[in-house]
Amino acid sequence: MKNGFTVSKLLCSMSRFAVVPIRRVSVLFIFSIILLFADGGNAMSRMQPPDGVVAGVVNAFGSRDAVRLNRFVHPKQGVVVIYRQGVFNVFKAVSRIDFRKPVPEYFPYPKIRGGAPLRYAALPVYDCGREAWSKTGLFCDPKHRDVLLSTMAINLKRSGLKEISQETIDRFRALEAKSVRVVLVDVNGNDLVFYLTRIGERWYLTILDRVSSDCSA
């Protein structure tokens, strides 16, 4: 009787103490989830360029205003232009955009009609079979991480077409990690695809994609 009473009291005592850690774990779990979503929201806002920067780049291309456009180009970073050469994607780094000297020289920079509102949504995709984009408008997807530049550099290195150091590839990857892709397709099917990168407290034009709608081989 005495032993049974002692065991019962011991079990009751253990159950009371066992509740505390479970409650603490529940509170900590909920708090962790809240922090996770909060941090995710902050990260998303950090990777969301201001509408004014996107519109500034688009309007400068539309009016072919090199002075205005190059205000969005970082003086040390410059712009990497990706274009098609035969069956390969290649690139050229330039310090500024010159509408009189496009890259490549036979392919003028687009004079595209702007004015479309910026939408933060899934990006349009180009279909070579239809020779058309999946949708029109101005789009930016901060959640999308693009690796076009680094993948192109790796392919060029593996094929032996270009001497590219691992340092350059790592630099491209670091650039991609801080960049967002912007796609504009106007009502006539003309397109402008570029990347904005946050450097310090400002956003800059760093990559110009001239291959996504080029299905030539």
C-alpha positions as CSV (number, residue, x, y, z in Angstrom):
1,M,0.0,0.0,0.0
2,K,2.7,2.4,1.0
3,N,4.8,1.4,-2.0
4,G,1.8,1.8,-4.4
5,F,1.1,5.2,-3.0
6,T,4.7,6.3,-3.4
7,V,4.8,5.1,-7.1
8,S,1.5,6.8,-7.9
9,K,2.7,10.1,-6.4
10,L,6.0,9.7,-8.3
11,L,4.1,9.2,-11.6
12,C,1.9,12.2,-10.9
13,S,4.9,14.3,-10.1
14,M,6.7,13.2,-13.3
15,S,3.6,13.9,-15.5
16,R,3.4,17.5,-14.1
17,F,7.1,18.1,-14.8
18,A,6.8,16.5,-18.3
19,V,4.2,19.0,-19.4
20,V,6.5,22.0,-19.0
21,P,9.1,20.9,-21.6
22,I,6.3,20.1,-24.1
23,R,4.7,23.5,-23.6
24,R,8.1,25.2,-23.9
25,V,8.9,23.2,-27.1
26,S,5.5,24.2,-28.6
27,V,6.1,27.9,-27.8
28,L,9.6,27.7,-29.2
29,F,8.4,25.9,-32.3
30,I,5.7,28.5,-33.0
31,F,8.2,31.4,-32.4
32,S,10.7,29.8,-34.8
33,I,8.0,29.5,-37.5
34,I,7.1,33.2,-37.0
35,L,10.8,34.2,-37.2
36,L,11.2,32.1,-40.3
37,F,8.4,33.7,-42.2
38,A,9.5,37.2,-41.0
39,D,13.0,36.6,-42.2
40,G,11.7,35.2,-45.5
41,G,9.7,38.3,-46.0
42,N,12.6,40.6,-45.2
43,A,14.8,38.6,-47.6
44,M,12.1,38.9,-50.3
45,S,11.9,42.7,-49.9
46,R,15.7,42.9,-50.0
47,M,15.6,41.2,-53.4
48,Q,12.8,43.3,-54.8
49,P,14.2,46.2,-56.8
50,P,12.3,49.5,-56.7
51,D,9.7,50.0,-59.5
52,G,11.5,53.3,-60.3
53,V,14.8,51.5,-61.1
54,V,13.1,49.0,-63.4
55,A,11.1,51.7,-65.2
56,G,14.2,53.9,-65.5
57,V,16.1,51.1,-67.3
58,V,13.1,50.3,-69.6
59,N,12.4,53.9,-70.5
60,A,16.0,54.6,-71.2
61,F,16.1,51.7,-73.6
62,G,12.9,52.8,-75.2
63,S,14.1,56.3,-75.8
64,R,17.7,55.1,-76.6
65,D,19.0,57.5,-73.9
66,A,22.5,56.2,-73.2
67,V,23.2,59.0,-70.6
68,R,20.2,58.1,-68.6
69,L,20.7,54.4,-69.0
70,N,24.3,54.4,-67.9
71,R,23.3,56.1,-64.6
72,F,22.1,52.6,-63.7
73,V,25.5,51.0,-64.5
74,H,28.0,50.6,-61.7
75,P,31.3,52.2,-62.6
76,K,33.3,49.2,-61.5
77,Q,31.0,46.4,-62.3
78,G,29.9,47.4,-65.8
79,V,27.5,45.2,-67.8
80,V,27.9,41.7,-69.0
81,V,26.1,41.2,-72.4
82,I,25.1,37.6,-73.2
83,Y,24.5,36.8,-76.9
84,R,24.5,33.9,-79.3
85,Q,27.5,33.0,-81.5
86,G,26.8,29.9,-83.6
87,V,25.4,27.3,-81.3
88,F,27.0,28.7,-78.1
89,N,26.0,31.5,-75.8
90,V,28.9,33.8,-75.3
91,F,29.5,37.0,-73.4
92,K,31.2,40.3,-73.5
93,A,31.8,42.7,-70.5
94,V,31.4,46.4,-71.3
95,S,31.9,49.4,-69.1
96,R,28.7,51.1,-70.4
97,I,25.9,50.7,-72.9
98,D,26.5,52.5,-76.2
99,F,23.5,52.4,-78.6
100,R,25.8,53.2,-81.5
101,K,28.0,50.2,-80.7
102,P,25.7,47.3,-79.7
103,V,27.0,43.9,-78.6
104,P,27.1,42.1,-80.9
105,E,27.6,44.8,-83.5
106,Y,25.1,43.3,-86.0
107,F,22.2,43.2,-83.4
108,P,21.0,46.7,-82.4
109,Y,19.8,47.1,-78.8
110,P,16.0,46.9,-78.6
111,K,13.8,50.0,-78.9
112,I,11.0,48.7,-76.9
113,R,7.7,50.2,-76.0
114,G,7.5,50.7,-72.2
115,G,4.6,51.8,-70.0
116,A,3.5,48.4,-68.8
117,P,3.1,48.2,-65.0
118,L,5.7,46.1,-63.2
119,R,4.3,42.8,-61.9
120,Y,6.1,40.6,-59.4
121,A,5.1,37.2,-60.7
122,A,6.4,34.2,-62.7
123,L,8.5,35.3,-65.7
124,P,7.5,34.8,-69.3
125,V,9.1,31.9,-71.2
126,Y,10.1,32.0,-74.8
127,D,8.9,29.1,-77.0
128,C,11.2,28.6,-80.1
129,G,8.5,26.4,-81.7
130,R,5.9,29.2,-81.7
131,E,8.6,31.9,-81.8
132,A,6.7,33.8,-79.1
133,W,6.8,34.5,-75.4
134,S,4.3,32.9,-73.1
135,K,2.8,36.2,-72.0
136,T,3.3,40.0,-72.5
137,G,4.0,42.7,-69.9
138,L,6.8,43.7,-67.5
139,F,7.7,41.0,-65.0
140,C,10.1,40.5,-62.1
141,D,10.3,37.4,-59.9
142,P,12.4,38.0,-56.8
143,K,12.0,34.3,-55.8
144,H,13.6,33.1,-59.1
145,R,17.4,32.5,-59.0
146,D,18.9,32.5,-62.4
147,V,22.2,30.8,-63.4
148,L,22.4,31.7,-67.1
149,L,25.6,33.5,-66.8
150,S,27.6,31.0,-64.7
151,T,26.2,28.0,-66.7
152,M,27.3,29.7,-70.0
153,A,30.8,30.3,-68.6
154,I,31.1,26.6,-67.5
155,N,30.0,25.4,-70.9
156,L,32.4,27.6,-72.7
157,K,35.3,26.4,-70.5
158,R,34.4,22.7,-70.9
159,S,34.1,23.1,-74.7
160,G,37.5,24.7,-74.8
161,L,36.1,27.7,-76.7
162,K,37.2,30.2,-74.1
163,E,39.7,30.4,-71.3
164,I,37.7,31.1,-68.2
165,S,39.1,30.9,-64.7
166,Q,37.3,29.3,-61.8
167,E,37.6,32.8,-60.1
168,T,35.5,34.3,-62.9
169,I,32.9,31.5,-62.6
170,D,32.7,32.1,-58.9
171,R,32.4,35.8,-59.4
172,F,29.5,35.2,-61.9
173,R,27.8,33.0,-59.3
174,A,28.2,35.6,-56.6
175,L,26.7,38.2,-59.0
176,E,23.7,35.9,-59.8
177,A,23.0,35.3,-56.1
178,K,22.4,39.1,-55.7
179,S,20.5,39.6,-58.9
180,V,16.9,39.5,-60.1
181,R,15.8,38.9,-63.7
182,V,13.4,41.3,-65.4
183,V,11.6,40.5,-68.6
184,L,9.6,42.9,-70.7
185,V,7.6,41.7,-73.7
186,D,5.6,44.4,-75.4
187,V,2.4,44.0,-77.5
188,N,4.4,43.6,-80.7
189,G,6.4,40.7,-79.2
190,N,9.6,42.7,-78.8
191,D,11.5,41.9,-75.7
192,L,14.0,43.3,-73.2
193,V,15.6,40.9,-70.7
194,F,18.0,42.2,-68.1
195,Y,19.3,41.7,-64.6
196,L,19.4,44.1,-61.7
197,T,21.9,43.6,-58.8
198,R,21.9,45.2,-55.4
199,I,25.3,46.7,-54.8
200,G,25.5,48.5,-51.5
201,E,22.3,50.4,-51.1
202,R,21.5,50.8,-54.8
203,W,20.3,48.6,-57.7
204,Y,22.3,48.5,-60.9
205,L,21.9,47.1,-64.4
206,T,24.6,44.3,-64.5
207,I,23.5,41.7,-67.1
208,L,21.8,42.0,-70.5
209,D,20.3,38.8,-71.9
210,R,20.2,38.8,-75.6
211,V,19.9,35.0,-76.1
212,S,16.6,33.9,-74.5
213,S,14.6,34.7,-77.6
214,D,17.3,33.9,-80.0
215,C,16.7,30.4,-81.3
216,S,19.3,30.5,-84.1
217,A,21.9,27.8,-84.3
